[in-house]
Amino acid sequence: MATSCRKRTYKEENRNFLPEWEEDFEIIDKDGNPICLICQKRLANYKASNLKRHYEKVMTSLHRGIHCTLN
């Protein structure tokens, strides 16, 4: 018996901004998009692991004295 393995779409995951991300990752919600307060970049989605990874890269860059040009 074959079952279809359809991938979930982003909208089906129902990801929302969590207020604690403002303090944890320096991220705010602006017009439905996550925005980094440090480098002012719009991030792709509300996924905690992606926000944490971005925050860690930004902070590492800042501590090394490198201007933040992360994508």
Backbone as XML, in Angstrom:
<?xml version="1.0"?>
<chain id="A" units="angstrom">
  <residue number="1" name="MET">
    <atom name="N" x="0.841" y="-1.161" z="0.000"/>
    <atom name="CA" x="0.000" y="0.000" z="0.000"/>
    <atom name="C" x="0.897" y="1.238" z="0.000"/>
  </residue>
  <residue number="2" name="ALA">
    <atom name="N" x="0.730" y="2.108" z="-0.959"/>
    <atom name="CA" x="1.537" y="3.317" z="-1.080"/>
    <atom name="C" x="0.834" y="4.484" z="-0.402"/>
  </residue>
  <residue number="3" name="THR">
    <atom name="N" x="1.589" y="5.213" z="0.377"/>
    <atom name="CA" x="1.055" y="6.421" z="1.004"/>
    <atom name="C" x="1.793" y="7.613" z="0.431"/>
  </residue>
  <residue number="4" name="SER">
    <atom name="N" x="1.092" y="8.691" z="0.298"/>
    <atom name="CA" x="1.742" y="9.893" z="-0.239"/>
    <atom name="C" x="2.455" y="10.628" z="0.892"/>
  </residue>
  <residue number="5" name="CYS">
    <atom name="N" x="3.690" y="10.985" z="0.652"/>
    <atom name="CA" x="4.496" y="11.727" z="1.628"/>
    <atom name="C" x="4.629" y="13.156" z="1.148"/>
  </residue>
  <residue number="6" name="ARG">
    <atom name="N" x="3.641" y="13.949" z="1.450"/>
    <atom name="CA" x="3.625" y="15.335" z="1.033"/>
    <atom name="C" x="4.359" y="16.176" z="2.070"/>
  </residue>
  <residue number="7" name="LYS">
    <atom name="N" x="5.212" y="17.081" z="1.595"/>
    <atom name="CA" x="5.927" y="17.963" z="2.517"/>
    <atom name="C" x="4.978" y="19.019" z="3.070"/>
  </residue>
  <residue number="8" name="ARG">
    <atom name="N" x="5.212" y="19.383" z="4.311"/>
    <atom name="CA" x="4.430" y="20.453" z="4.926"/>
    <atom name="C" x="4.847" y="21.791" z="4.341"/>
  </residue>
  <residue number="9" name="THR">
    <atom name="N" x="3.917" y="22.681" z="4.243"/>
    <atom name="CA" x="4.258" y="24.034" z="3.821"/>
    <atom name="C" x="4.454" y="24.898" z="5.061"/>
  </residue>
  <residue number="10" name="TYR">
    <atom name="N" x="5.099" y="26.023" z="4.866"/>
    <atom name="CA" x="5.358" y="26.937" z="5.979"/>
    <atom name="C" x="4.059" y="27.364" z="6.660"/>
  </residue>
  <residue number="11" name="LYS">
    <atom name="N" x="3.035" y="27.646" z="5.873"/>
    <atom name="CA" x="1.768" y="28.102" z="6.448"/>
    <atom name="C" x="1.101" y="27.016" z="7.291"/>
  </residue>
  <residue number="12" name="GLU">
    <atom name="N" x="1.326" y="25.759" z="6.964"/>
    <atom name="CA" x="0.743" y="24.659" z="7.730"/>
    <atom name="C" x="1.407" y="24.490" z="9.096"/>
  </residue>
  <residue number="13" name="GLU">
    <atom name="N" x="2.596" y="25.004" z="9.259"/>
    <atom name="CA" x="3.303" y="24.846" z="10.526"/>
    <atom name="C" x="2.824" y="25.811" z="11.599"/>
  </residue>
  <residue number="14" name="ASN">
    <atom name="N" x="2.100" y="26.862" z="11.204"/>
    <atom name="CA" x="1.521" y="27.824" z="12.149"/>
    <atom name="C" x="2.555" y="28.404" z="13.106"/>
  </residue>
  <residue number="15" name="ARG">
    <atom name="N" x="3.674" y="28.824" z="12.581"/>
    <atom name="CA" x="4.715" y="29.418" z="13.422"/>
    <atom name="C" x="4.369" y="30.873" z="13.712"/>
  </residue>
  <residue number="16" name="ASN">
    <atom name="N" x="4.522" y="31.259" z="14.965"/>
    <atom name="CA" x="4.210" y="32.620" z="15.400"/>
    <atom name="C" x="5.370" y="33.179" z="16.196"/>
  </residue>
  <residue number="17" name="PHE">
    <atom name="N" x="5.406" y="34.496" z="16.275"/>
    <atom name="CA" x="6.431" y="35.182" z="17.051"/>
    <atom name="C" x="6.183" y="34.940" z="18.537"/>
  </residue>
  <residue number="18" name="LEU">
    <atom name="N" x="7.256" y="34.644" z="19.254"/>
    <atom name="CA" x="7.164" y="34.463" z="20.704"/>
    <atom name="C" x="7.843" y="35.647" z="21.384"/>
  </residue>
  <residue number="19" name="PRO">
    <atom name="N" x="7.182" y="36.290" z="22.334"/>
    <atom name="CA" x="7.733" y="37.484" z="22.988"/>
    <atom name="C" x="9.121" y="37.282" z="23.614"/>
  </residue>
  <residue number="20" name="GLU">
    <atom name="N" x="9.431" y="36.089" z="24.089"/>
    <atom name="CA" x="10.741" y="35.871" z="24.717"/>
    <atom name="C" x="11.893" y="35.971" z="23.722"/>
  </residue>
  <residue number="21" name="TRP">
    <atom name="N" x="11.613" y="35.887" z="22.417"/>
    <atom name="CA" x="12.677" y="36.011" z="21.414"/>
    <atom name="C" x="13.274" y="37.414" z="21.391"/>
  </residue>
  <residue number="22" name="GLU">
    <atom name="N" x="12.502" y="38.418" z="21.845"/>
    <atom name="CA" x="13.035" y="39.776" z="21.900"/>
    <atom name="C" x="14.253" y="39.827" z="22.817"/>
  </residue>
  <residue number="23" name="GLU">
    <atom name="N" x="14.179" y="39.181" z="23.957"/>
    <atom name="CA" x="15.293" y="39.169" z="24.908"/>
    <atom name="C" x="16.335" y="38.110" z="24.569"/>
  </residue>
  <residue number="24" name="ASP">
    <atom name="N" x="15.878" y="36.941" z="24.133"/>
    <atom name="CA" x="16.805" y="35.830" z="23.878"/>
    <atom name="C" x="17.669" y="36.057" z="22.635"/>
  </residue>
  <residue number="25" name="PHE">
    <atom name="N" x="17.066" y="36.530" z="21.544"/>
    <atom name="CA" x="17.768" y="36.607" z="20.266"/>
    <atom name="C" x="17.812" y="38.010" z="19.659"/>
  </residue>
  <residue number="26" name="GLU">
    <atom name="N" x="17.306" y="39.024" z="20.383"/>
    <atom name="CA" x="17.271" y="40.396" z="19.853"/>
    <atom name="C" x="16.504" y="40.449" z="18.531"/>
  </residue>
  <residue number="27" name="ILE">
    <atom name="N" x="15.336" y="39.805" z="18.501"/>
    <atom name="CA" x="14.492" y="39.740" z="17.322"/>
    <atom name="C" x="13.152" y="40.374" z="17.656"/>
  </residue>
  <residue number="28" name="ILE">
    <atom name="N" x="12.599" y="41.172" z="16.734"/>
    <atom name="CA" x="11.267" y="41.736" z="16.920"/>
    <atom name="C" x="10.372" y="41.296" z="15.761"/>
  </residue>
  <residue number="29" name="ASP">
    <atom name="N" x="9.084" y="41.449" z="15.953"/>
    <atom name="CA" x="8.096" y="41.153" z="14.919"/>
    <atom name="C" x="7.687" y="42.470" z="14.278"/>
  </residue>
  <residue number="30" name="LYS">
    <atom name="N" x="7.888" y="42.585" z="12.967"/>
    <atom name="CA" x="7.494" y="43.792" z="12.251"/>
    <atom name="C" x="6.751" y="43.377" z="10.993"/>
  </residue>
  <residue number="31" name="ASP">
    <atom name="N" x="5.479" y="43.692" z="10.932"/>
    <atom name="CA" x="4.633" y="43.371" z="9.782"/>
    <atom name="C" x="4.653" y="41.884" z="9.442"/>
  </residue>
  <residue number="32" name="GLY">
    <atom name="N" x="4.675" y="41.043" z="10.464"/>
    <atom name="CA" x="4.632" y="39.607" z="10.245"/>
    <atom name="C" x="5.956" y="38.973" z="9.872"/>
  </residue>
  <residue number="33" name="ASN">
    <atom name="N" x="7.047" y="39.712" z="10.019"/>
    <atom name="CA" x="8.375" y="39.185" z="9.703"/>
    <atom name="C" x="9.312" y="39.381" z="10.887"/>
  </residue>
  <residue number="34" name="PRO">
    <atom name="N" x="10.209" y="38.408" z="11.125"/>
    <atom name="CA" x="11.200" y="38.593" z="12.187"/>
    <atom name="C" x="12.310" y="39.534" z="11.710"/>
  </residue>
  <residue number="35" name="ILE">
    <atom name="N" x="12.646" y="40.532" z="12.526"/>
    <atom name="CA" x="13.680" y="41.507" z="12.200"/>
    <atom name="C" x="14.742" y="41.468" z="13.296"/>
  </residue>
  <residue number="36" name="CYS">
    <atom name="N" x="16.013" y="41.373" z="12.892"/>
    <atom name="CA" x="17.123" y="41.386" z="13.834"/>
    <atom name="C" x="17.376" y="42.827" z="14.269"/>
  </residue>
  <residue number="37" name="LEU">
    <atom name="N" x="17.388" y="43.075" z="15.571"/>
    <atom name="CA" x="17.635" y="44.421" z="16.078"/>
    <atom name="C" x="19.103" y="44.829" z="15.965"/>
  </residue>
  <residue number="38" name="ILE">
    <atom name="N" x="19.987" y="43.865" z="15.842"/>
    <atom name="CA" x="21.412" y="44.160" z="15.787"/>
    <atom name="C" x="21.828" y="44.592" z="14.383"/>
  </residue>
  <residue number="39" name="CYS">
    <atom name="N" x="21.430" y="43.809" z="13.380"/>
    <atom name="CA" x="21.867" y="44.120" z="12.010"/>
    <atom name="C" x="20.729" y="44.621" z="11.121"/>
  </residue>
  <residue number="40" name="GLN">
    <atom name="N" x="19.504" y="44.711" z="11.640"/>
    <atom name="CA" x="18.336" y="45.219" z="10.924"/>
    <atom name="C" x="17.934" y="44.389" z="9.713"/>
  </residue>
  <residue number="41" name="LYS">
    <atom name="N" x="18.309" y="43.126" z="9.677"/>
    <atom name="CA" x="17.941" y="42.256" z="8.559"/>
    <atom name="C" x="16.639" y="41.527" z="8.852"/>
  </residue>
  <residue number="42" name="ARG">
    <atom name="N" x="15.861" y="41.318" z="7.777"/>
    <atom name="CA" x="14.639" y="40.523" z="7.881"/>
    <atom name="C" x="15.038" y="39.063" z="7.741"/>
  </residue>
  <residue number="43" name="LEU">
    <atom name="N" x="14.589" y="38.240" z="8.671"/>
    <atom name="CA" x="14.912" y="36.824" z="8.648"/>
    <atom name="C" x="13.790" y="36.049" z="7.960"/>
  </residue>
  <residue number="44" name="ALA">
    <atom name="N" x="14.090" y="34.827" z="7.565"/>
    <atom name="CA" x="13.179" y="34.061" z="6.717"/>
    <atom name="C" x="11.882" y="33.647" z="7.411"/>
  </residue>
  <residue number="45" name="ASN">
    <atom name="N" x="11.959" y="33.156" z="8.638"/>
    <atom name="CA" x="10.751" y="32.652" z="9.281"/>
    <atom name="C" x="10.902" y="32.602" z="10.792"/>
  </residue>
  <residue number="46" name="TYR">
    <atom name="N" x="9.822" y="32.250" z="11.452"/>
    <atom name="CA" x="9.806" y="32.149" z="12.908"/>
    <atom name="C" x="10.138" y="30.728" z="13.344"/>
  </residue>
  <residue number="47" name="LYS">
    <atom name="N" x="11.368" y="30.361" z="13.196"/>
    <atom name="CA" x="11.822" y="29.053" z="13.650"/>
    <atom name="C" x="12.946" y="29.307" z="14.643"/>
  </residue>
  <residue number="48" name="ALA">
    <atom name="N" x="12.759" y="28.863" z="15.878"/>
    <atom name="CA" x="13.682" y="29.193" z="16.958"/>
    <atom name="C" x="15.126" y="28.812" z="16.633"/>
  </residue>
  <residue number="49" name="SER">
    <atom name="N" x="15.337" y="27.671" z="16.016"/>
    <atom name="CA" x="16.714" y="27.257" z="15.717"/>
    <atom name="C" x="17.375" y="28.191" z="14.707"/>
  </residue>
  <residue number="50" name="ASN">
    <atom name="N" x="16.607" y="28.680" z="13.731"/>
    <atom name="CA" x="17.168" y="29.625" z="12.755"/>
    <atom name="C" x="17.466" y="30.977" z="13.399"/>
  </residue>
  <residue number="51" name="LEU">
    <atom name="N" x="16.581" y="31.437" z="14.270"/>
    <atom name="CA" x="16.791" y="32.713" z="14.948"/>
    <atom name="C" x="18.004" y="32.638" z="15.875"/>
  </residue>
  <residue number="52" name="LYS">
    <atom name="N" x="18.143" y="31.522" z="16.573"/>
    <atom name="CA" x="19.281" y="31.339" z="17.470"/>
    <atom name="C" x="20.589" y="31.301" z="16.675"/>
  </residue>
  <residue number="53" name="ARG">
    <atom name="N" x="20.595" y="30.573" z="15.560"/>
    <atom name="CA" x="21.797" y="30.484" z="14.733"/>
    <atom name="C" x="22.195" y="31.872" z="14.206"/>
  </residue>
  <residue number="54" name="HIS">
    <atom name="N" x="21.222" y="32.653" z="13.751"/>
    <atom name="CA" x="21.515" y="34.006" z="13.273"/>
    <atom name="C" x="22.098" y="34.851" z="14.398"/>
  </residue>
  <residue number="55" name="TYR">
    <atom name="N" x="21.480" y="34.797" z="15.569"/>
    <atom name="CA" x="21.939" y="35.577" z="16.717"/>
    <atom name="C" x="23.372" y="35.210" z="17.091"/>
  </residue>
  <residue number="56" name="GLU">
    <atom name="N" x="23.666" y="33.924" z="17.117"/>
    <atom name="CA" x="25.023" y="33.488" z="17.471"/>
    <atom name="C" x="26.047" y="33.936" z="16.436"/>
  </residue>
  <residue number="57" name="LYS">
    <atom name="N" x="25.707" y="33.905" z="15.164"/>
    <atom name="CA" x="26.631" y="34.373" z="14.123"/>
    <atom name="C" x="26.862" y="35.877" z="14.233"/>
  </residue>
  <residue number="58" name="VAL">
    <atom name="N" x="25.795" y="36.619" z="14.478"/>
    <atom name="CA" x="25.913" y="38.077" z="14.603"/>
    <atom name="C" x="26.787" y="38.428" z="15.799"/>
  </residue>
  <residue number="59" name="MET">
    <atom name="N" x="26.539" y="37.796" z="16.939"/>
    <atom name="CA" x="27.305" y="38.114" z="18.138"/>
    <atom name="C" x="28.769" y="37.706" z="17.977"/>
  </residue>
  <residue number="60" name="THR">
    <atom name="N" x="29.035" y="36.576" z="17.339"/>
    <atom name="CA" x="30.406" y="36.148" z="17.086"/>
    <atom name="C" x="31.116" y="37.169" z="16.210"/>
  </residue>
  <residue number="61" name="SER">
    <atom name="N" x="30.432" y="37.641" z="15.171"/>
    <atom name="CA" x="31.009" y="38.637" z="14.276"/>
    <atom name="C" x="31.306" y="39.938" z="15.007"/>
  </residue>
  <residue number="62" name="LEU">
    <atom name="N" x="30.374" y="40.356" z="15.854"/>
    <atom name="CA" x="30.564" y="41.609" z="16.590"/>
    <atom name="C" x="31.724" y="41.504" z="17.573"/>
  </residue>
  <residue number="63" name="HIS">
    <atom name="N" x="31.866" y="40.371" z="18.222"/>
    <atom name="CA" x="32.957" y="40.185" z="19.178"/>
    <atom name="C" x="34.311" y="40.155" z="18.485"/>
  </residue>
  <residue number="64" name="ARG">
    <atom name="N" x="34.334" y="39.739" z="17.241"/>
    <atom name="CA" x="35.586" y="39.716" z="16.480"/>
    <atom name="C" x="35.852" y="41.056" z="15.799"/>
  </residue>
  <residue number="65" name="GLY">
    <atom name="N" x="34.900" y="41.970" z="15.885"/>
    <atom name="CA" x="35.072" y="43.279" z="15.267"/>
    <atom name="C" x="34.757" y="43.290" z="13.785"/>
  </residue>
  <residue number="66" name="ILE">
    <atom name="N" x="34.014" y="42.304" z="13.330"/>
    <atom name="CA" x="33.635" y="42.222" z="11.920"/>
    <atom name="C" x="32.269" y="42.842" z="11.760"/>
  </residue>
  <residue number="67" name="HIS">
    <atom name="N" x="32.109" y="43.684" z="10.729"/>
    <atom name="CA" x="30.809" y="44.300" z="10.466"/>
    <atom name="C" x="29.814" y="43.217" z="10.062"/>
  </residue>
  <residue number="68" name="CYS">
    <atom name="N" x="28.608" y="43.293" z="10.567"/>
    <atom name="CA" x="27.590" y="42.272" z="10.308"/>
    <atom name="C" x="27.077" y="42.387" z="8.883"/>
  </residue>
  <residue number="69" name="THR">
    <atom name="N" x="27.393" y="41.402" z="8.066"/>
    <atom name="CA" x="26.880" y="41.348" z="6.693"/>
    <atom name="C" x="26.313" y="39.959" z="6.435"/>
  </residue>
  <residue number="70" name="LEU">
    <atom name="N" x="25.622" y="39.408" z="7.410"/>
    <atom name="CA" x="25.080" y="38.057" z="7.284"/>
    <atom name="C" x="23.818" y="38.073" z="6.461"/>
  </residue>
  <residue number="71" name="ASN">
    <atom name="N" x="23.562" y="36.983" z="5.779"/>
    <atom name="CA" x="22.330" y="36.839" z="4.998"/>
    <atom name="C" x="21.289" y="36.105" z="5.773"/>
  </residue>
</chain>
